Amino acid sequence: MGTTTTTATPNPIISVHPHTRGDHQQLKREG
């Protein structure tokens, strides 16, 4: 779920949702 949303709009999501920043970082580390 989080992956799809982050992939759809990683930049805007981080700006709108600050707590998503951690999710995006984790995804980058895993990938």
BELMOFEN-V928636 format. One record per backbone hydrogen bond with DSSP energy under -0.5 kcal/mol. NH is the residue of the N-H (numbers start at 1). CO is the residue of the C=O. E is the energy in kcal/mol with one decimal. If there is no record, write none. Layout:
BEGIN
NH/CO/E, NH/CO/E
END
This chain:
BEGIN
5/1/-2.0, 6/2/-2.9, 7/3/-2.8, 8/4/-2.1, 9/5/-2.1, 13/9/-1.6, 14/10/-1.9, 15/11/-1.8, 16/12/-2.8, 17/13/-4.3, 18/16/-0.7, 20/17/-0.8, 21/18/-1.5, 22/19/-0.5, 23/19/-0.7, 24/20/-2.5, 25/21/-2.3, 26/22/-2.6, 27/23/-2.2, 28/24/-2.2, 29/25/-2.0, 30/26/-2.6, 31/27/-2.9
END
